[in-house]
């Protein structure tokens, strides 16, 4: 299978540099525009199943991914389109998975955000929240057994997901094993329609870090510079053997839970507050203010990205869908033990 | 004369696997210095430093991390303290490990060892047989060794197989069942074994119930009935061919399982024989399972809750005389 994930091989040396900001902004823009395309295709009835976008979460998502490199383990969750692309997934493969192309990495057996490439350290999520935490930990334990040093593993979850038993078990176990694990919690204020006061009662999710005996970091998820700085620090700490790192970002989910959801339950107060700001135009303004980009640059990048996105969608839409008669319908690697092949 | 118990065979298989393959490690509660709740890993932590690790009481995390380790090239053996507790990690087993290969074409070579089945005084949460739950999900191999030899060979097989294997070892057999020596050869996993040749009735069974069934067969032999006993060895896959060949010889089928009736292994065997071997049957196929309640604690209650040589004999005679 042709590799479709090309992670970075070099680590960020200066997270606050112009280069990093521009690279991050462009990944954020690619994430945003590609998801706008998926949402449009969804409304046009071209997508099977759901579309779950990460609008508002792009700064956080790319800031984590840009600190990972080849050899690390990355298990993103549902609102990490921007991070996945920054990690090295191809736009075409992401688009193929939504559109059900047989040529996509999941070959139609899974769709939308449930995609990955395990051999490249890019683990595909299962829907059960928290489950990826111990999975990444296990991968890191394998690295330890094999004498691989310097790698880290990262996974993402939302405010709602922190209520699961799997989250608790996973963080506790990673702490006991002192693994180089980074768990990024995007507190976007809602778990589907559930506001945070129905999800947890603690003062702040970052307080859980103390409970597990690990380091905790808080960050303004709407601010790209802050995200780059905090995620660089957290990933570096993990890489240097300081154990698991919990990063809690505050932001607002700027869309519905999925594109099927109009999210009219989201509080207007939150929308108007600081947490409700959109990280993408904020980042653009920052680049302009710093003199790191001009309006013309931003327009050119947008135009390039729109073309990339349109090309990927057009390509994926022309590709064949899976053929049930050509499927082997076998769930075991050990074929002779599979009852699916023994009618 | 030295002998080896079912439990010792399991320990020996793990020792061999650890020695032969650096990718193997063992993870579970109390498996390290303590040697495991049943001593299945006794001395292994000392013999293989750093490869037999104690886990917190977190079945989801234990199984989840085995999956991640397997993706990165290890071959984990997970010991659940009791089969009954594996349900806490059911999500990782059936939704993650079992689906990984189908979704990604990357195999998940984990072994989940489940101390299964009833012993006197075990009660509802230390006695369960979970094989039919796991067998129901595509993507898993489910083994139910009934003999010391199979406990050894099939565990080695389980570790070598690239798919997730649920290894249901029976607690009652741990110390009660002994053999003279470890085997030098074995039937391939996936093949059932004719444990006793017969003519009048086929009894298909597995795990601890094999021994109850063999005791019953000996008793009925004195009444001139020759009972053929088939040991499934694995319940996923089920060796339907061997079962059908046996029913072709005898015309009558009884399936005995320690699991509960609804949708269990016995029901599965009967469904297959009814649909694929209907013409071979001289009488309606029958099953015998544990009673439809949680497993009782008191030995008086436990004694009749699951099939025994006596209750199997009653069922067998009824079928032979019909």
Boltz contact constraints between the chains, C-beta under 6 A:
constraints:
  - contact:
      token1: [A, 109]
      token2: [B, 103]
      max_distance: 6.0
  - contact:
      token1: [A, 110]
      token2: [B, 103]
      max_distance: 6.0
  - contact:
      token1: [A, 118]
      token2: [B, 71]
      max_distance: 6.0
  - contact:
      token1: [A, 118]
      token2: [B, 104]
      max_distance: 6.0
  - contact:
      token1: [A, 118]
      token2: [B, 106]
      max_distance: 6.0
  - contact:
      token1: [A, 126]
      token2: [B, 95]
      max_distance: 6.0
  - contact:
      token1: [A, 126]
      token2: [B, 96]
      max_distance: 6.0
  - contact:
      token1: [A, 128]
      token2: [B, 91]
      max_distance: 6.0
  - contact:
      token1: [A, 131]
      token2: [B, 64]
      max_distance: 6.0
  - contact:
      token1: [A, 134]
      token2: [B, 61]
      max_distance: 6.0
  - contact:
      token1: [A, 134]
      token2: [B, 64]
      max_distance: 6.0
  - contact:
      token1: [A, 134]
      token2: [B, 65]
      max_distance: 6.0
  - contact:
      token1: [A, 135]
      token2: [B, 64]
      max_distance: 6.0
  - contact:
      token1: [A, 135]
      token2: [B, 67]
      max_distance: 6.0
  - contact:
      token1: [A, 135]
      token2: [B, 68]
      max_distance: 6.0
  - contact:
      token1: [A, 136]
      token2: [B, 68]
      max_distance: 6.0
  - contact:
      token1: [A, 137]
      token2: [B, 65]
      max_distance: 6.0
  - contact:
      token1: [A, 138]
      token2: [B, 65]
      max_distance: 6.0
  - contact:
      token1: [A, 138]
      token2: [B, 66]
      max_distance: 6.0
  - contact:
      token1: [A, 138]
      token2: [B, 68]
      max_distance: 6.0
  - contact:
      token1: [A, 138]
      token2: [B, 69]
      max_distance: 6.0
  - contact:
      token1: [A, 139]
      token2: [B, 68]
      max_distance: 6.0
  - contact:
      token1: [A, 139]
      token2: [B, 72]
      max_distance: 6.0
  - contact:
      token1: [A, 141]
      token2: [B, 69]
      max_distance: 6.0
  - contact:
      token1: [A, 142]
      token2: [B, 69]
      max_distance: 6.0
  - contact:
      token1: [A, 142]
      token2: [B, 72]
      max_distance: 6.0
  - contact:
      token1: [A, 142]
      token2: [B, 74]
      max_distance: 6.0
  - contact:
      token1: [A, 166]
      token2: [B, 60]
      max_distance: 6.0
  - contact:
      token1: [A, 169]
      token2: [B, 58]
      max_distance: 6.0
  - contact:
      token1: [A, 169]
      token2: [B, 60]
      max_distance: 6.0
  - contact:
      token1: [A, 169]
      token2: [B, 61]
      max_distance: 6.0
  - contact:
      token1: [A, 170]
      token2: [B, 61]
      max_distance: 6.0
  - contact:
      token1: [A, 173]
      token2: [B, 56]
      max_distance: 6.0
  - contact:
      token1: [A, 173]
      token2: [B, 58]
      max_distance: 6.0
  - contact:
      token1: [A, 173]
      token2: [B, 61]
      max_distance: 6.0
  - contact:
      token1: [A, 176]
      token2: [B, 56]
      max_distance: 6.0
  - contact:
      token1: [A, 331]
      token2: [B, 102]
      max_distance: 6.0
  - contact:
      token1: [A, 331]
      token2: [B, 138]
      max_distance: 6.0
  - contact:
      token1: [A, 331]
      token2: [B, 139]
      max_distance: 6.0
  - contact:
      token1: [A, 332]
      token2: [B, 163]
      max_distance: 6.0
  - contact:
      token1: [A, 333]
      token2: [B, 101]
      max_distance: 6.0
  - contact:
      token1: [A, 333]
      token2: [B, 107]
      max_distance: 6.0
  - contact:
      token1: [A, 333]
      token2: [B, 162]
      max_distance: 6.0
  - contact:
      token1: [A, 333]
      token2: [B, 163]
      max_distance: 6.0
  - contact:
      token1: [A, 334]
      token2: [B, 161]
      max_distance: 6.0
  - contact:
      token1: [A, 334]
      token2: [B, 162]
      max_distance: 6.0
  - contact:
      token1: [A, 334]
      token2: [B, 163]
      max_distance: 6.0
  - contact:
      token1: [A, 337]
      token2: [B, 141]
      max_distance: 6.0
  - contact:
      token1: [A, 337]
      token2: [B, 190]
      max_distance: 6.0
  - contact:
      token1: [A, 337]
      token2: [B, 237]
      max_distance: 6.0
  - contact:
      token1: [A, 339]
      token2: [B, 237]
      max_distance: 6.0
